[in-house]
């Protein structure tokens, strides 16, 4: 999901990706980030977690082939561990103890600290549901677009001479690659006449939320529900509207939730249009009517997400499929806090998820999950399980 998936607001998104340097750890880290080796016995809550739930996700595979969004390549050891997990799962039910033993035998444990802090940073995201239609009408005038045929996504190692290195995608023309139209250009007709419209929503605010989350459900007038998955973006940098609004209206960042941002946008259509256009990034979708209602949305790895067990990570640093132990206290969405100390699996990414210990927790689907996701902006202990 841009994920992509992106954080609900990504108020503290990093501004650039630092130079990579090799540390004593078996993996490269951004300059200044630190990796501290641990034993499982040093991790509070390790013996109490039900690792069988994370194991079941891990055993689905490290990622689909190809994934929805490319990440750094899988290390050989991780791919091998995925195959071992598949074999173990095929032999019968795996208990929490067996799962725990599997991870301890096949992985080393590394607590990751970013260059400028002692802990990582966590946000939350969710799968929203909106009303929409398959044809345009006065009630549903805002289009969602399929991936344009001339959109080219930059892959690791691609050299695009003459184009901004910050561009993650471009448009293929007869004269070569050029920057893809930005949000304002698309909203004012840059894609008209190509037949890319796949659904229509009530307004640009619903589309903005769907694009930030990277996937969603749309309830059609006949009551049926269609699913949407990420299929690309125009490659221009993501701008956090929550951060912009916080600065403009002197709202403390900790009070700028997704609920508050959406309410402000819904109250004034002209204001919403102008603010949303500050985010030049634009996301495209694919309809997935084959996905069962009970299955989570498809993340960047190309696999279904599981609430509170699937996370989005910086795909320029970490591979998909990586087990990550998280420890954080976050809002439960109903007025209290919940302590989460559990094994998760990196299955997604997002434009605003930048940094070695930066993560986005998939909370679930629907309005309640969305409310909770919007409240999560908390420190997290971030421990990577790296294949031996």
Secondary structure, DSSP 8 states (H G I E B T S, - for coil): -BTTB--SS-TT--SS---EEE-SSSSEEETT-EEEEE-GGGSTTTTTS-HHHHHHHHTT-S--SS-SS--S---HHHHHHHHHHHHHHHTS---HHHHHHHHHHHEEEEEEE-TT-SSEEEEEEEEEEEEEESS--SS--EEEE---TTEEE--TT---TTS-TT-SEEEEETTEEE----HHHHHTTTTTTS--EEEEES-HHHHHHHHHHSEEEEE-TTS-EEEEEEEEE-------HHHHHHHHTT--GGG--HHHHHHHHHT-HHHHHHHHTT----EEEEE-TTS-TTS--B-TTSSB--TTTEEE--TTTS-TT-EEEEEEEEE-SSSSEEEEEEEEEEEE--TT--STTEEEEEEEESHHHHHHHHH-EEEEEEEEEEE-
